[in-house]
């Protein structure tokens, strides 16, 4: 029998590859935790639960959706960044990832070094909505009202540093009107404040304001995508009135940077499979979202692009949260 000799370095690499493959094949070995850095009932919570139902069946382990709201999403993302069990991930969004390094003087994690983007779950514009009692049915009417009534408008956001906060600051700057920012902890209380008239307008994803649109207390008037958004095609884009305006939000799964590459690849592949399910796609589209998917590298590229774009906008507008 012929015995092949492998140099120690190659033998070690081969052993590591075998171990990595074995880990991915056996993963998960216990319940998987999806941290939601927003309240229960938020759009992030909705996406995590929609995916979690299918992923739990695919993985043969429960998927625990764990809302951990606070600090504009930083608290929830930090939990995943510091996790070491290879079974904790977070459904992130731009606020505590793409925007955070420019908004805060100090963060408890380094977005680039401590997190690995796994897969984009959804992309969606925010919807510009107003309290239905206001005599406003278009972007032009809102801008005119704001200019004619200085000091009378306030806007809700789903949190300091969120896309609903920064998109409104960019919109105000480019349209030339003022409104006071009132941050809330997630979309449910933010939408309620506008429905009650405590604030007069907000940006939020469609699912976050849907109940109040349906009962006639909130009016949708536009979307933040560059052009019309197919699930809400009856709404004009803000860019039709404010040239060049665009502020698209996204959600995606992140893990700690220490998570083995094969586990990242497995989660990515399985989420892509779930997102390809017509029933899942329909649920997300009905909630005003475009199903995501794609590679981990594509998600990293999106994160890098948004960090460059919004880092410049944040500096130009002088927004600081510390």
N, C-alpha and C positions, 0 to 999 in steps of 0.2 A: 504493500500500500504506500502510495506516495504522499508525503506530508508536506504541505506548503507552509513556508515560514512567512509571517507577516511582521514587518518592523513594528516596534512598540507603539509609535505614534499612530500608525494606521490601525493597529489592533485596538487601541483605545478609542479612536474615532468610530470604528465599526461597532464596538460595544455600546458607545453612547447613542449611536443611531438606532441600534436594536432596542435599547432601553426606552428611547424617546418614542419609537413606534409602538412599543408595548404599552406605554403610558396612554397614548392617544387611543389605542384599541380598547383599553379597559375603562377609560374615563367616560362618564363620571362614576365615582365609587361611593358617592353620597349625594344628598340633595344639593342642587345648584341654587345659589342665591343671586337674584338680580336686584341690586340696590337701585331704588328710584329716588333721585335727588329732588323730589317734589312731593306734594301731598297726594294721598289717596284720592282718586277721582280726577286727577290731572290728565292731560293728554299723554304725558310720559308713562303714567301708571297704566293707562289704557293700552298703549303699545306693548308694554312689558307683559301684561296679562294675556293679550291676544297671542303673542309669540310663546309665552310660557306654557299655555295649554298644549300646544302642539309639540314643543320641545320636550316637555316632561314625558309624553308618550314615546317620543323618538329615543330619548336617553334612558328610559326605564328607571328614572329617579324623579322625585318631586322637584318642581321649580318653584322656589319661594320668592315671591315678589315682596320686597321690603322697602316701603317708603321711608326715606330719611331726609326730610326737607330741612332747609335752613342755610343761611349765608349765601343765598343766590345759587344753590346747588353745590357749593364747595364742600360742605360737610359730607354729602353722599358720595361724591367723587373721591374724596380723601379716603373713605372707608375701603373702596376698591383698590386705590393706588397702594395702600399699605397692607392689603390682604396677602396672606402667604399660603392659603390652603388650596389654591388652583381651582376653587369652586365658587369664587365670588367675583362677579362682574357687575358693571354699572351701565345703565342706559343714560349716556351723557348727551349734552346739548351744547351749543356754542358758548353760553354764558360762563360756566366754570372751566372751559377748555380753551376755545379760540380767543375769547375776550379777556378772561381772568388775568393773564400775565400783564396786560396793559391797564387794567382797572385797579388792581391792588398792588400796593408796594411790596407786600409779602404774601405768598401763598404756602399752604402746608405741604404742597407737592409740586414737582416740576412736570408740567404737562408733557414735554417732549421726552424726558428721561424716565419718568415714573409710570407712564401709561402706554399701553399698546392699543391702537385702534383695531378693533376686530372686524366689524361690519357695519355699514350704514343700514339703519332699520327703516327710516322714512325721511323724505324731504317734503317740505310744505311751506307755502307762504304764510305769513301772518295775515289775518283779516283785520282791516280797519273798521271798527264798529263804534257806534255812538248810542247814547241814551235815546230811546225812541221819542221822548217828549221834545227833543230839540228839533227846530225847523231846518234840519240838515239831511240832505239825501244824496250828496255828491262830495267829492274831494274839493271842488271849487267852492261850494257852499260852506264847507267846513273852514277853509282857509279865510274866506271873506268874513265869516262869523267871528273867527278868532282875532282877526285884525280889527274888527269893529267893536269887539268886546274885550279889551285887554284886561287881564287879571280875572276873568270869569271862567276860564276853562282849566280843568285839571284832568290828568289822565292816569288811569290805573296801569300797572304793569304786573307781570307774574313774578317780579323780583328784581332787585338791583342787579344790573349787569346782564340781564336776560336779553334775548333778541327782541322781546316786546318793548323793553326799555330803550335799547340803543336804536332800534328802528324808528321809534317815535322821536328821539332826539335828532336823528338824521333828517327825518321828515320835517320837523319843525324848522330846522336850520335851513333846509333847501326851499321850503314853502314860505318862510318868513312870517310865522305867527308864534305866539307863546302859549304854553300850557304848563301848569305845575305838575311835577311828577309825584305820584302817590304809589309807592311800591307795596305789593302784597306777597304773600308766601304761596305762590302757585296760582293757576288759572281759576279754580273755583271761587275763592274770595275776590279776586280781581274782577271777574265777570259779574259777580253779585253786586259789587260796588257801583259798576256802571249801570246795571239794570235798575238799581235803587235810586240812581241819580246822585249818589255821593261823589262820584267822578262822572265826567261827561263822555269820555272816549277811552279807547284802549286798542292795542294790537294784541291779538291772541290767535292761536290756531282755531280752525272752525269748530272742532269738537269741544273746545273749552267754553264756547259761547252758545252752542247749539240750543240748549234748553231755553235760553232767554230770547233767542231769535224766534223760536217756535211759539213762545207765548206772547210775542209782540212787544217785549220790554226793551229789546236792543235791536238796532238796525245795522246791518252790514252794508258798507258802501264801497269798499275797494279791497284789492289784494296787493301784497308787496312784491309779487313776482315781476319779472321784467315784462312779461306779457300776460294775457289772460290764462287762468289756471283751469284746466279742463274740468275737474270736479265741481268748480264754482264758476263756470264760464259766463254766467249771467252778470258777474261782478267785473267792473273795469279794473285794470291795473292802475296803481297810483302814477306810474310812468306816463300814462295818457294825459295826465294833468301836470305832473312835475317831471320834466324830461330827465331821463337817465336814472330815476330812482329804482333801486332794487335792494331787497333785504330778505333773502330766503333762509328759512330756518331748517335745521336737520336734527335728527336723533340718531344715535348709534351706540353699539355696545363697545365698551372698553374693558380691558383687564389690566392687572398690574404688569409692568414690564418684565417681571420675573416669570410670568406664565410661559410654560414650554411652548415652543413654536408649533408643535404638532397638535397641542390642545387648542391653540388659537385657530389653527387651520380646520380642526374638526368643528369648532363652534361656528366658524365662518361658513363652512359647507352646509351644516345643518340649518342654520338660519336662512341661507340662500334657498334651500329646499322648501322651507316653510313659507318664505315670501313668494315662492312660485306657485303656491296653492291658490287656485282661483277663488275659493271661499275666503281665504285670509286676505287676499288682495281686495276683494269686494268690501270687506269690513273696513279696511284702512281707507279705501277711496271714499266710502260713504261718510267717513269721519273727516274728510277733507285733506287726506294725506296721499302722497305718492309713495308706493312701496319702494324700498331701497334695494340693497343687495350689492354685489360686487366683491372685489378683493379687499383684503386688509390694506394693501398698498394704495388702492384707490381712495380708501377712507383717509389714510395718512396724507395723501395729496390734497384732499378736500380740506382737511384740518390746516395744513400748511398755507393753503390759499386764503382761507378765512382769517388766519392769524395775521397775514400780511395786509389784507384788505382792511380789516376792522381795527388792527393796531394803528394804522394811519388815521382812520376816522376818529378813533377815540382820542388820539393825541391832538388832532385838529380841533375837535369840539371841547377839549379840555375836561373830559369826564374822569373823575377820580373817586373811588369809593372808600378810601382809607382816610 
